[in-house]
């Protein structure tokens, strides 16, 4: 798990330096941080031996929170 965190940290620092040099808009930073966060979460779940839940389970949980499905 430490290896995955180290790899993501190196990738983030390398990419952020490149983004700053090219003077990318803030929207690019937000999209980049979101995608890296999602991929980090999935990677950590896979390393710990748990499979991430499927999108259908996410939709079902969302509908239950809203109150559409009981």
N, C-alpha and C positions, 0 to 999 in steps of 0.2 A: 504494500500500500504506500509505503514511503517512496518507493521508486516512481510510482504513478504521480504522486504529488510533486516530486522533484522534476520529472519530465514536463509536467504542465507548467510549473513555475518558470523553467528555462524557456519554454515556448512563448509564454506570455511576455516575459521581459524582452525577448528577441523581437517579437512582433510589435510590441508597443514602441520600441526604439525606432523601428522602421516606419510605423504610423506617424510618429512625431516628426521624423525627418521629412516625410512627404506632406505634412500638414493636412491630414485628412480631417473631414468634418466630424463633429461630435456624434452624429448619427451612426457613423461607421464604428466608433468606439463602443457605443451602446449595443449594437448588433454583435460585435465581436465578443464583448464581455458576456452577453447572454448565451451565445453559442458555445463559448469555452466553458461556461458554468454548467450548461446542460451536459456537455460531453464529459466533463470532470465528474459530475454526479453519476452518470451511467458507468463510467470506468471504475469508480470506487465501488459501486454496487457489484459489478462483475468480478472485481478483485476479491471482494469479501464473500463471494460465492452465492450471492442473491441475484436473481434475474430481475431486471426492472419490470414494472407492471406494464401491461399492454395498453395502447391508447383506448381500447374499448372499456377497460377498467377505469381509466381516467374519466371518460365520458359518463359512465355509470355513476361514479362517485360525485361528479359535478351535478348530475341530475338529482341525486339523492340530497345533496346540500341545498339545492334550490327548492326541493320538495315535490318535484314532478313524479318521481318514482319512490315508492315506499319499500 
